[in-house]
Amino acid sequence: MVKVTSLFSGIGGSSTGYELAGFDVITSNEYNENIAKYYKLNHITTNCLVKPIQDIKDDELIECDVLDGSPPCQGFSTSGSRKASDKRNLLWLEYIRILDILNPSVILMENSAHILKGYGKIYIRAIIQEIKKRDYHITYGIINAVHYEVPQNRIRFILIGQQKHKYKFPEHHRIKLLSEAFQDMSENDIYYLDHFKHYNKTHKLMFLLQQGKRLDTITNGYGFDHYRLILNEPSRTLTATGLANGVFIHPIIDRPISVNEMKRLSSFPDDYILDNYKWAGFGIGNSVPPNMIKNIAKNFDI
């Protein structure tokens, strides 16, 4: 079986994708204990190293075929700091350090599509230069998760290096709509209740909101980030802060989308354990959609 090491693993979006592709994720790393809790609940056979990546020791790593990692993108993303001085922008150097230890057949790096703009291009050139020094054939580009069985427009930068030859991205799938994703939803769910007192004013106005519109368009500026999703389209990009704060409104029902609905729109399995609205939102919003990784991984040449 193909063995995977996953860095910056979050709640396990990419790890779930590899498992769906039939791979074995043997080691992962997540520094945030609140997030790692959910990774460990859902990936009980993976050795999850809960610590900053800088603290991982050589002898904690096991030989693998694939090295996966999504270094933090907040320094490049439009929803993040967009600062060249953001220290998180240099965590890719730790990825390279671990690459040198493991020498896998295939590597995958994922990040914000905005990494190809502005100062982000400097980092990409440096990353590609370092990987090429290690004799990997590199393929990179901007892809939309909606083309890989994810009912959400989520545009990401993907870089894949293979020791044998250049990688070829898989063919696109039929686009899945939000209405399809929401079929046969379970009644056993978690709803936006954690901050309900703060949310009450918005809740009273929600019935006025049409699909595809933001609340501030009918309130003279109040609730600018609250948006009603469109039933017969894929979802718009679900951000971590937006999900955690309940700003994505169900297309028909006057409430924020539930945890199970978040999972469906990001292609997590229905039985994925997430028992807190806030941390589910942060975890899913920062995750690589599993079905996107599943489709990409099936084209690896190990």
VMD Tcl script that draws the C-alpha trace (Angstrom):
set ca {
  {0.00 0.00 0.00}
  {1.18 3.55 -0.80}
  {2.36 5.29 2.39}
  {1.76 9.01 2.99}
  {3.15 11.62 5.39}
  {0.89 14.67 5.74}
  {2.23 17.96 7.09}
  {0.08 20.94 8.18}
  {-2.70 18.36 8.24}
  {-5.47 20.34 9.99}
  {-8.55 18.24 10.74}
  {-7.55 15.80 7.98}
  {-8.99 16.90 4.64}
  {-6.05 15.76 2.53}
  {-5.52 12.65 4.69}
  {-9.14 11.66 4.09}
  {-8.62 12.13 0.36}
  {-5.59 9.85 0.34}
  {-7.48 7.21 2.30}
  {-10.37 7.42 -0.19}
  {-7.77 6.78 -2.92}
  {-6.65 3.63 -1.08}
  {-3.45 5.05 0.44}
  {-2.21 4.66 4.02}
  {-1.47 7.90 5.91}
  {1.15 6.79 8.41}
  {2.29 10.13 9.90}
  {0.74 13.58 10.16}
  {1.54 16.87 11.83}
  {-0.75 19.57 13.27}
  {0.36 22.10 15.88}
  {-3.09 23.35 17.02}
  {-4.39 21.02 19.74}
  {-8.05 22.01 19.18}
  {-7.76 21.04 15.51}
  {-5.52 17.99 16.08}
  {-8.17 16.61 18.43}
  {-10.49 16.09 15.45}
  {-7.73 14.72 13.25}
  {-6.97 12.04 15.84}
  {-10.65 11.17 16.35}
  {-11.05 10.50 12.63}
  {-7.65 8.98 11.79}
  {-7.00 6.64 14.67}
  {-4.28 4.59 12.95}
  {-2.18 7.62 11.93}
  {0.62 8.83 14.20}
  {-0.33 12.51 14.56}
  {2.57 14.64 15.83}
  {0.89 17.50 17.70}
  {3.62 20.13 17.72}
  {5.07 22.92 15.56}
  {6.64 21.46 12.44}
  {9.98 22.99 13.48}
  {10.01 20.63 16.49}
  {9.66 17.39 14.50}
  {12.76 15.24 14.97}
  {14.25 13.03 12.27}
  {13.55 9.83 14.21}
  {9.82 10.66 14.46}
  {9.44 10.27 10.70}
  {8.91 6.99 8.85}
  {9.86 6.25 5.24}
  {6.95 6.99 2.88}
  {6.03 7.20 -0.81}
  {4.16 10.53 -0.76}
  {4.88 13.73 1.16}
  {1.83 15.97 1.35}
  {1.68 19.43 2.84}
  {-0.26 22.67 2.75}
  {1.97 25.34 4.33}
  {-0.18 28.13 5.83}
  {-1.54 30.45 3.15}
  {-2.72 33.38 5.30}
  {0.27 35.42 4.18}
  {-0.88 35.12 0.55}
  {-4.66 34.64 0.73}
  {-7.04 37.56 0.22}
  {-8.75 36.47 3.45}
  {-5.42 36.51 5.32}
  {-2.72 39.02 6.20}
  {-1.22 39.41 2.68}
  {2.06 40.51 4.31}
  {5.47 39.49 2.99}
  {6.75 39.66 6.57}
  {4.27 37.04 7.84}
  {6.53 34.40 9.44}
  {4.20 31.63 8.30}
  {5.30 32.31 4.71}
  {8.63 30.62 5.47}
  {7.26 27.37 6.87}
  {7.76 25.78 3.45}
  {11.44 25.55 4.41}
  {10.43 23.00 7.06}
  {8.61 21.07 4.35}
  {11.88 20.97 2.38}
  {13.77 19.84 5.48}
  {11.40 16.90 5.91}
  {11.50 16.19 2.17}
  {15.26 15.71 2.49}
  {14.79 13.27 5.35}
  {12.12 11.13 3.65}
  {13.02 11.35 -0.07}
  {9.52 10.26 -1.22}
  {8.62 9.33 -4.80}
  {5.92 12.02 -4.97}
  {5.41 15.35 -3.25}
  {2.35 17.59 -3.20}
  {2.11 21.18 -1.97}
  {-1.17 23.11 -1.84}
  {-1.73 26.81 -1.19}
  {-3.83 29.86 -1.97}
  {-4.11 30.66 -5.68}
  {-2.91 34.17 -4.77}
  {0.56 32.80 -4.10}
  {1.20 33.35 -7.82}
  {0.58 37.09 -7.45}
  {2.81 39.85 -6.13}
  {5.55 38.85 -3.70}
  {4.13 35.31 -3.60}
  {5.82 34.66 -6.95}
  {9.20 35.09 -5.22}
  {8.36 32.25 -2.82}
  {7.12 29.98 -5.58}
  {10.29 30.48 -7.61}
  {12.39 29.65 -4.54}
  {10.30 26.55 -3.75}
  {10.48 25.25 -7.32}
  {14.23 25.88 -7.43}
  {14.79 23.90 -4.22}
  {12.63 20.97 -5.35}
  {14.28 20.82 -8.78}
  {17.68 20.55 -7.05}
  {16.39 17.24 -5.67}
  {15.63 15.87 -9.16}
  {11.84 16.01 -9.08}
  {9.83 16.62 -12.26}
  {7.47 19.48 -11.34}
  {3.92 20.19 -12.45}
  {1.98 23.09 -10.95}
  {-1.11 25.11 -11.67}
  {-4.36 26.61 -10.45}
  {-7.28 24.21 -10.15}
  {-10.87 24.51 -8.94}
  {-12.07 21.80 -6.53}
  {-15.51 22.00 -8.17}
  {-14.11 19.96 -11.09}
  {-13.16 17.09 -8.77}
  {-16.42 16.00 -7.11}
  {-16.58 18.92 -4.65}
  {-19.81 20.99 -4.76}
  {-17.90 24.19 -3.99}
  {-15.94 26.70 -6.04}
  {-12.58 26.55 -4.30}
  {-9.62 27.69 -6.40}
  {-6.22 26.48 -5.20}
  {-2.58 26.35 -6.23}
  {-1.25 22.78 -6.51}
  {2.38 21.78 -7.02}
  {3.29 18.13 -7.61}
  {6.78 16.71 -7.95}
  {7.46 13.16 -9.12}
  {10.79 11.37 -9.33}
  {9.78 9.32 -12.39}
  {8.23 11.90 -14.72}
  {5.95 14.92 -14.82}
  {2.48 14.60 -13.32}
  {-0.67 15.07 -15.40}
  {-3.81 16.44 -13.73}
  {-6.93 14.24 -14.05}
  {-9.87 14.97 -16.32}
  {-12.66 17.14 -14.95}
  {-15.80 15.58 -13.46}
  {-19.37 16.79 -13.90}
  {-20.01 19.78 -11.64}
  {-22.15 18.95 -8.61}
  {-24.75 21.46 -7.38}
  {-25.57 22.46 -3.83}
  {-29.05 20.99 -4.24}
  {-27.51 17.58 -4.96}
  {-25.13 17.84 -2.02}
  {-28.00 18.56 0.38}
  {-30.12 15.54 -0.60}
  {-30.98 13.05 2.18}
  {-29.43 15.08 5.00}
  {-29.27 13.51 8.44}
  {-31.44 15.02 11.19}
  {-28.67 14.37 13.72}
  {-26.80 17.64 13.24}
  {-25.10 20.61 14.89}
  {-26.45 24.09 14.21}
  {-25.21 27.61 14.81}
  {-26.07 28.12 18.48}
  {-22.72 28.97 20.11}
  {-23.09 32.72 19.53}
  {-26.87 32.97 19.18}
  {-27.26 36.15 21.27}
  {-24.88 38.00 18.96}
  {-26.67 36.47 15.98}
  {-30.23 37.36 16.99}
  {-30.50 40.67 15.08}
  {-29.22 39.02 11.90}
  {-31.60 36.10 12.37}
  {-34.58 38.44 12.42}
  {-33.57 39.91 9.07}
  {-32.66 36.66 7.36}
  {-36.08 36.08 5.81}
  {-35.50 39.13 3.59}
  {-32.32 37.74 2.05}
  {-32.50 36.31 -1.47}
  {-30.21 33.62 -2.83}
  {-26.88 34.98 -4.04}
  {-27.23 38.22 -2.05}
  {-25.40 39.65 0.95}
  {-27.32 40.97 3.93}
  {-25.82 44.46 3.68}
  {-27.62 44.97 0.35}
  {-30.92 45.28 2.27}
  {-29.72 46.75 5.60}
  {-27.66 49.79 4.53}
  {-24.40 48.14 5.52}
  {-25.27 45.83 8.41}
  {-24.25 42.17 8.02}
  {-22.03 42.72 4.98}
  {-20.46 39.24 5.22}
  {-23.71 37.25 5.58}
  {-24.52 35.59 2.28}
  {-27.36 33.29 1.19}
  {-26.08 30.38 -0.88}
  {-27.64 29.52 -4.25}
  {-29.46 26.19 -4.41}
  {-28.88 25.33 -8.08}
  {-25.20 26.25 -8.25}
  {-22.08 24.95 -6.53}
  {-21.36 26.73 -3.26}
  {-19.14 29.78 -3.22}
  {-15.79 29.37 -1.41}
  {-16.40 28.55 2.26}
  {-13.85 30.43 4.37}
  {-12.82 29.32 7.85}
  {-13.82 32.52 9.63}
  {-17.09 32.70 7.70}
  {-18.07 29.13 8.57}
  {-17.09 29.49 12.23}
  {-19.17 32.65 12.54}
  {-22.22 31.38 10.70}
  {-22.23 33.82 7.79}
  {-23.12 31.30 5.06}
  {-26.92 31.10 5.04}
  {-28.88 28.06 3.87}
  {-30.46 28.73 0.44}
  {-34.02 28.03 1.66}
  {-34.06 27.82 5.46}
  {-33.44 31.00 7.50}
  {-30.31 29.85 9.36}
  {-26.58 29.37 8.78}
  {-25.59 26.07 7.22}
  {-25.12 23.22 9.71}
  {-22.02 21.15 10.38}
  {-23.29 18.25 8.24}
  {-24.00 20.70 5.41}
  {-20.46 22.10 5.72}
  {-19.13 18.56 5.41}
  {-21.21 17.85 2.31}
  {-20.09 21.07 0.59}
  {-16.44 20.24 1.24}
  {-16.78 16.49 0.42}
  {-16.04 15.19 3.94}
  {-17.75 11.88 4.77}
  {-21.04 12.18 6.64}
  {-19.63 10.19 9.56}
  {-16.61 12.48 10.02}
  {-16.58 13.39 13.73}
  {-16.93 17.14 14.36}
  {-18.86 17.96 17.54}
  {-18.39 21.75 17.84}
  {-19.72 24.35 15.38}
  {-16.85 26.82 15.76}
  {-14.04 24.28 15.38}
  {-15.87 22.46 12.60}
  {-16.06 25.76 10.73}
  {-12.41 26.62 11.23}
  {-11.33 23.07 10.43}
  {-13.38 22.62 7.26}
  {-12.74 26.16 6.02}
  {-8.99 25.62 6.22}
  {-9.05 22.09 4.77}
  {-8.16 20.70 1.40}
  {-11.37 19.05 0.08}
  {-10.96 15.25 0.34}
  {-12.45 14.44 -3.06}
  {-10.05 16.83 -4.78}
  {-7.06 15.06 -3.24}
  {-8.58 11.63 -3.96}
  {-8.79 12.42 -7.67}
  {-5.32 13.98 -7.83}
  {-3.72 11.08 -5.93}
  {-5.12 8.44 -8.27}
  {-2.90 9.89 -11.01}
  {0.35 9.64 -9.03}
  {3.13 7.52 -10.49}
  {4.83 6.07 -7.41}
}
mol new
graphics top color blue
foreach p $ca { graphics top sphere $p radius 0.5 }
foreach p [lrange $ca 0 end-1] q [lrange $ca 1 end] { graphics top cylinder $p $q radius 0.2 }
display resetview
